[in-house]
Amino acid sequence: HSNKEVYYFFVLAFSTRARLNSIRNIKLEDIDFIDNTIKMQDFKNNSKYTAFLTPLAKQPLQGCKENIIFKTPERTIARNMQGMLKVYLIKG
């Protein structure tokens, strides 16, 4: 995908099975690259949990330099998700 943040979002969504807001609020400081885990906030249930970081999800995140990973607006990510899912689910 041309927007790297949308790609990162999809990788993390499929790897962690977390909701949109949980993924958008991941910060670099929440990621433990040694233990391959991410501290996640579940906003729907107002709880915290630890998700596993898969090798596919780890690769793009290791290149992040800023603590705030996602700057793309939620609406933009949601719109891209809908478009990509339509393509893959209808043509898949």
Buried (B, 14 or more C-beta within 10 A) or exposed (E): EEEEBBBBBBBBBEBBEBBBEBBBBBBBEBBEEEEBBBBBBEBEEEEEEEBEBBEEBBEBBEEBEEEEBBEBEEEEBEEBBEEBEEEEEEEE
